[in-house]
Amino acid sequence: MMDESDLPEPQVRITSRLIDSLYTEAMLLADEARSYFDDAGRDERSMLEPFARVGFACESLKVTTRIMHIVAWLLTQRAIESGEIPMIEGRRPERRLGNAQDSDPAVVDQLPQAARKLINSSAELYARIKRIDEGNMENAVPQSPARALMGRLERGLSGGHG
C-alpha cells in the first residue's frame, strides 16, 4: 500500500493564489458564456444555416463542459491546498482534470465572432489548466508495491521520515 511519502513531489506547485485567480477567471468566463448562449447568442444562432445552428449548439455544450471540468478541478485543488483532501487522494485519476472534447475549427469558423471568442477562451483556459494538471502529475508514475515497501523499510531502518 503506497502512502503519500512514496509519491515524488509534483513538478508544479499549485498555490491558493493561483487557484483563486484561475477560479475567478473560470467563473467570469462561465457567466459570460451563459449570458451569451442564453441571450445574445440566440438571435445570432437563429440567423445561421441549419448545419451551423447544430454546430453552434454543440460548441456551446463544449464550452460549458470545459468550464465545468475546470471548476471541478480547481475546487479539488482548493480542497487539497486546505487539507480537506490528502494530496494522494487529489492525485487519483478520478480527481484529475476531466477530458473535454476539442472544437472542430471548420465548425467554429462558421459561427459568429462572439461565439468564436468564447469557444477559444474556454479552450485556452482548459489548455492552461491541463498543462498545470499534467505538470503536477509528471513524476507521479505509480511505483510497484514491492519498491514502495522497500522504500518504507529503508526509511524505517535508517530512522528517516522522508
C-alpha beads as a LAMMPS data file, in Angstrom:
LAMMPS data file: protein, C-alpha beads

162 atoms
161 bonds

1 atom types
1 bond types

-500.0 500.0 xlo xhi
-500.0 500.0 ylo yhi
-500.0 500.0 zlo zhi

Masses

1 110.0

Atoms # bond

1 1 1 0.000 0.000 0.000
2 1 1 1.507 3.308 -1.101
3 1 1 1.396 6.313 1.149
4 1 1 1.876 9.972 0.295
5 1 1 5.599 9.824 1.080
6 1 1 6.064 7.260 -1.720
7 1 1 5.000 9.795 -4.357
8 1 1 7.526 12.214 -5.799
9 1 1 6.792 15.883 -5.294
10 1 1 4.682 17.472 -8.048
11 1 1 6.600 19.435 -10.682
12 1 1 4.159 22.348 -10.420
13 1 1 3.364 23.936 -7.076
14 1 1 -0.266 24.928 -7.111
15 1 1 -0.763 27.765 -4.665
16 1 1 -4.039 29.038 -3.269
17 1 1 -3.358 32.346 -5.039
18 1 1 -3.070 30.582 -8.407
19 1 1 -6.199 28.539 -7.687
20 1 1 -8.177 31.647 -6.722
21 1 1 -7.010 33.540 -9.804
22 1 1 -7.926 30.695 -12.168
23 1 1 -11.229 30.128 -10.364
24 1 1 -12.169 33.798 -10.800
25 1 1 -11.229 33.619 -14.473
26 1 1 -13.291 30.447 -14.950
27 1 1 -16.339 31.884 -13.191
28 1 1 -16.205 35.100 -15.220
29 1 1 -15.950 33.047 -18.400
30 1 1 -18.854 30.857 -17.251
31 1 1 -21.007 33.933 -16.637
32 1 1 -20.047 35.430 -19.995
33 1 1 -20.829 32.149 -21.782
34 1 1 -24.165 31.716 -20.002
35 1 1 -25.158 35.262 -20.819
36 1 1 -24.186 34.929 -24.473
37 1 1 -25.572 31.470 -25.190
38 1 1 -28.826 32.125 -23.286
39 1 1 -29.486 35.647 -24.532
40 1 1 -27.446 37.470 -27.154
41 1 1 -26.397 34.329 -28.980
42 1 1 -29.996 33.270 -29.623
43 1 1 -30.516 35.976 -32.231
44 1 1 -27.194 35.235 -33.899
45 1 1 -27.907 31.489 -33.838
46 1 1 -31.306 31.952 -35.494
47 1 1 -29.635 33.616 -38.492
48 1 1 -27.289 30.694 -39.139
49 1 1 -27.762 27.919 -41.670
50 1 1 -29.256 24.723 -40.145
51 1 1 -25.919 22.850 -40.059
52 1 1 -24.191 25.829 -38.436
53 1 1 -27.027 26.047 -35.849
54 1 1 -26.313 22.461 -34.826
55 1 1 -22.607 23.299 -34.641
56 1 1 -23.440 26.346 -32.524
57 1 1 -25.406 24.172 -30.074
58 1 1 -22.629 21.559 -29.910
59 1 1 -19.955 24.187 -29.352
60 1 1 -21.977 25.845 -26.584
61 1 1 -22.104 22.464 -24.832
62 1 1 -18.351 22.010 -25.288
63 1 1 -17.728 25.424 -23.735
64 1 1 -19.936 24.519 -20.781
65 1 1 -18.257 21.125 -20.381
66 1 1 -14.765 22.641 -20.442
67 1 1 -15.729 25.177 -17.799
68 1 1 -17.365 22.519 -15.597
69 1 1 -14.222 20.351 -15.759
70 1 1 -12.050 23.364 -14.947
71 1 1 -14.168 24.421 -11.961
72 1 1 -14.343 20.862 -10.595
73 1 1 -10.556 20.533 -10.883
74 1 1 -9.980 23.906 -9.210
75 1 1 -12.323 23.012 -6.340
76 1 1 -10.367 19.774 -5.878
77 1 1 -7.114 21.767 -5.798
78 1 1 -8.615 24.093 -3.175
79 1 1 -9.583 21.074 -1.077
80 1 1 -6.049 19.662 -1.373
81 1 1 -4.473 23.025 -0.521
82 1 1 -6.699 23.427 2.555
83 1 1 -6.033 19.861 3.719
84 1 1 -9.604 18.636 3.211
85 1 1 -8.336 16.062 0.713
86 1 1 -4.924 14.409 1.192
87 1 1 -2.587 15.035 -1.747
88 1 1 -2.502 11.328 -2.618
89 1 1 -6.310 11.345 -2.961
90 1 1 -6.216 14.503 -5.056
91 1 1 -3.803 12.852 -7.471
92 1 1 -6.088 9.899 -8.137
93 1 1 -7.243 9.613 -11.782
94 1 1 -10.873 10.444 -10.994
95 1 1 -9.797 13.725 -9.394
96 1 1 -7.748 14.818 -12.399
97 1 1 -8.968 17.296 -14.977
98 1 1 -11.835 15.716 -16.909
99 1 1 -11.497 15.142 -20.624
100 1 1 -13.113 17.830 -22.771
101 1 1 -13.591 17.368 -26.480
102 1 1 -11.780 19.736 -28.826
103 1 1 -13.717 22.073 -31.057
104 1 1 -13.803 21.499 -34.789
105 1 1 -12.129 24.521 -36.447
106 1 1 -14.305 24.124 -39.574
107 1 1 -17.448 24.402 -37.428
108 1 1 -16.100 27.247 -35.296
109 1 1 -15.197 29.278 -38.396
110 1 1 -18.898 29.338 -39.392
111 1 1 -20.012 30.813 -36.086
112 1 1 -20.486 34.448 -35.059
113 1 1 -17.436 36.304 -33.722
114 1 1 -18.736 36.401 -30.115
115 1 1 -19.256 32.634 -30.116
116 1 1 -15.770 32.060 -31.555
117 1 1 -14.260 34.277 -28.851
118 1 1 -15.959 32.278 -26.069
119 1 1 -15.030 28.944 -27.641
120 1 1 -11.392 29.995 -27.997
121 1 1 -11.253 31.472 -24.490
122 1 1 -12.625 28.281 -22.945
123 1 1 -10.228 26.124 -24.973
124 1 1 -7.244 28.299 -23.978
125 1 1 -8.152 28.228 -20.275
126 1 1 -8.705 24.471 -20.440
127 1 1 -5.311 24.003 -22.143
128 1 1 -3.579 26.055 -19.413
129 1 1 -5.243 24.040 -16.656
130 1 1 -4.372 20.809 -18.458
131 1 1 -0.693 21.811 -18.595
132 1 1 -0.764 22.524 -14.852
133 1 1 -2.527 19.227 -14.139
134 1 1 -0.072 17.264 -16.278
135 1 1 2.916 19.076 -14.731
136 1 1 1.537 18.278 -11.300
137 1 1 1.357 14.585 -12.205
138 1 1 4.538 14.313 -14.286
139 1 1 6.501 12.318 -11.704
140 1 1 3.531 10.503 -10.226
141 1 1 4.238 7.286 -12.105
142 1 1 2.857 4.506 -9.955
143 1 1 5.595 2.721 -8.090
144 1 1 5.479 -1.036 -7.744
145 1 1 4.154 -2.159 -4.339
146 1 1 7.420 -4.035 -3.718
147 1 1 9.527 -0.933 -4.430
148 1 1 7.251 1.199 -2.226
149 1 1 7.608 -1.312 0.619
150 1 1 11.394 -1.348 0.183
151 1 1 11.442 2.448 0.367
152 1 1 9.401 2.475 3.569
153 1 1 11.619 -0.242 5.087
154 1 1 14.771 1.700 4.184
155 1 1 13.363 4.881 5.699
156 1 1 12.229 2.958 8.785
157 1 1 15.608 1.278 9.277
158 1 1 17.532 4.494 8.764
159 1 1 15.205 6.403 11.083
160 1 1 14.267 8.823 8.300
161 1 1 10.741 10.012 7.612
162 1 1 11.034 11.303 4.089

Bonds

1 1 1 2
2 1 2 3
3 1 3 4
4 1 4 5
5 1 5 6
6 1 6 7
7 1 7 8
8 1 8 9
9 1 9 10
10 1 10 11
11 1 11 12
12 1 12 13
13 1 13 14
14 1 14 15
15 1 15 16
16 1 16 17
17 1 17 18
18 1 18 19
19 1 19 20
20 1 20 21
21 1 21 22
22 1 22 23
23 1 23 24
24 1 24 25
25 1 25 26
26 1 26 27
27 1 27 28
28 1 28 29
29 1 29 30
30 1 30 31
31 1 31 32
32 1 32 33
33 1 33 34
34 1 34 35
35 1 35 36
36 1 36 37
37 1 37 38
38 1 38 39
39 1 39 40
40 1 40 41
41 1 41 42
42 1 42 43
43 1 43 44
44 1 44 45
45 1 45 46
46 1 46 47
47 1 47 48
48 1 48 49
49 1 49 50
50 1 50 51
51 1 51 52
52 1 52 53
53 1 53 54
54 1 54 55
55 1 55 56
56 1 56 57
57 1 57 58
58 1 58 59
59 1 59 60
60 1 60 61
61 1 61 62
62 1 62 63
63 1 63 64
64 1 64 65
65 1 65 66
66 1 66 67
67 1 67 68
68 1 68 69
69 1 69 70
70 1 70 71
71 1 71 72
72 1 72 73
73 1 73 74
74 1 74 75
75 1 75 76
76 1 76 77
77 1 77 78
78 1 78 79
79 1 79 80
80 1 80 81
81 1 81 82
82 1 82 83
83 1 83 84
84 1 84 85
85 1 85 86
86 1 86 87
87 1 87 88
88 1 88 89
89 1 89 90
90 1 90 91
91 1 91 92
92 1 92 93
93 1 93 94
94 1 94 95
95 1 95 96
96 1 96 97
97 1 97 98
98 1 98 99
99 1 99 100
100 1 100 101
101 1 101 102
102 1 102 103
103 1 103 104
104 1 104 105
105 1 105 106
106 1 106 107
107 1 107 108
108 1 108 109
109 1 109 110
110 1 110 111
111 1 111 112
112 1 112 113
113 1 113 114
114 1 114 115
115 1 115 116
116 1 116 117
117 1 117 118
118 1 118 119
119 1 119 120
120 1 120 121
121 1 121 122
122 1 122 123
123 1 123 124
124 1 124 125
125 1 125 126
126 1 126 127
127 1 127 128
128 1 128 129
129 1 129 130
130 1 130 131
131 1 131 132
132 1 132 133
133 1 133 134
134 1 134 135
135 1 135 136
136 1 136 137
137 1 137 138
138 1 138 139
139 1 139 140
140 1 140 141
141 1 141 142
142 1 142 143
143 1 143 144
144 1 144 145
145 1 145 146
146 1 146 147
147 1 147 148
148 1 148 149
149 1 149 150
150 1 150 151
151 1 151 152
152 1 152 153
153 1 153 154
154 1 154 155
155 1 155 156
156 1 156 157
157 1 157 158
158 1 158 159
159 1 159 160
160 1 160 161
161 1 161 162
